[in-house]
Amino acid sequence: MSDVQHLKSLGIQAVIPSKENRLEQRTLDKHLYASLNLIERFFFRIKQFRRVATRYDKLSERFASFVALIDCTNA
């Protein structure tokens, strides 16, 4: 069973584009794929901060507030 079939059996839509030479092309929701790109870029930005990457803040409220602060400064 491929990864895409496994995700589909769990009710999850895969946002993975097909290769051009694939005989059976999967449909791709371009808006959903663009959203995935935004999420990946956000996580790349927050991982640049050592405090977030190593999770210095042990309390979840402080950690979440620092992540929100990073999001505000990089908007």
RODO-2510 file (C-alpha; in nm, 4 decimals, decimal comma):
residues 75
     n   res          X          Y          Z
     1     m     0,0000     0,0000     0,0000
     2     s     0,1434     0,3364    -0,0978
     3     d     0,1581     0,6341     0,1340
     4     v    -0,1160     0,8138    -0,0567
     5     q    -0,3475     0,5119    -0,0384
     6     h    -0,2792     0,4787     0,3334
     7     l    -0,3642     0,8443     0,3915
     8     k    -0,6808     0,8099     0,1852
     9     s    -0,7897     0,5089     0,3927
    10     l    -0,7543     0,7272     0,7038
    11     g    -0,9672     0,9996     0,5464
    12     i    -0,6743     1,2356     0,4898
    13     q    -0,6285     1,4168     0,1610
    14     a    -0,2695     1,4104     0,0392
    15     v    -0,1397     1,7403    -0,0935
    16     i     0,1438     1,5890    -0,2925
    17     p     0,1778     1,6715    -0,6622
    18     s     0,2281     1,3836    -0,9042
    19     k     0,5376     1,3479    -1,1155
    20     e     0,4933     1,4561    -1,4754
    21     n     0,5778     1,1127    -1,6158
    22     r     0,3221     0,9309    -1,3998
    23     l     0,0624     0,7486    -1,6093
    24     e    -0,2245     0,8126    -1,3700
    25     q    -0,2126     1,1742    -1,2513
    26     r    -0,3613     1,2622    -0,9129
    27     t    -0,5751     1,5721    -0,8840
    28     l    -0,4134     1,8561    -0,6954
    29     d    -0,5963     2,1311    -0,5095
    30     k    -0,3735     2,4310    -0,5832
    31     h    -0,5198     2,6433    -0,3026
    32     l    -0,4547     2,3700    -0,0484
    33     y    -0,1035     2,3220    -0,1854
    34     a    -0,0376     2,6966    -0,1511
    35     s    -0,1546     2,6803     0,2108
    36     l     0,0856     2,3942     0,2738
    37     n     0,3676     2,6105     0,1418
    38     l     0,2762     2,8910     0,3831
    39     i     0,2776     2,6515     0,6774
    40     e     0,6142     2,5040     0,5800
    41     r     0,7679     2,8519     0,5458
    42     f     0,6292     2,9524     0,8872
    43     f     0,7912     2,6529     1,0565
    44     f     1,1177     2,7286     0,8771
    45     r     1,1073     3,0840     1,0155
    46     i     1,0381     2,9854     1,3744
    47     k     1,3113     2,7212     1,3716
    48     q     1,5628     3,0004     1,3128
    49     f     1,5120     3,1013     1,6757
    50     r     1,7170     2,8814     1,9057
    51     r     1,4724     2,9386     2,1889
    52     v     1,1951     2,7712     1,9899
    53     a     1,4076     2,4995     1,8313
    54     t     1,5384     2,3787     2,1675
    55     r     1,2156     2,4539     2,3551
    56     y     1,3720     2,6606     2,6341
    57     d     1,0278     2,7572     2,7613
    58     k     0,8860     2,4545     2,9358
    59     l     0,5448     2,6068     3,0017
    60     s     0,3197     2,5748     2,6990
    61     e     0,1744     2,9258     2,7491
    62     r     0,5169     3,0891     2,7284
    63     f     0,6194     2,8773     2,4319
    64     a     0,2975     2,9598     2,2449
    65     s     0,3311     3,3299     2,3217
    66     f     0,6870     3,3383     2,1868
    67     v     0,5785     3,1595     1,8687
    68     a     0,2987     3,4170     1,8318
    69     l     0,5530     3,6952     1,8831
    70     i     0,7714     3,5517     1,6071
    71     d     0,4686     3,5347     1,3796
    72     c     0,3887     3,9015     1,4452
    73     t     0,7425     4,0198     1,3787
    74     n     0,7766     3,8259     1,0530
    75     a     0,4390     3,9146     0,9044
***
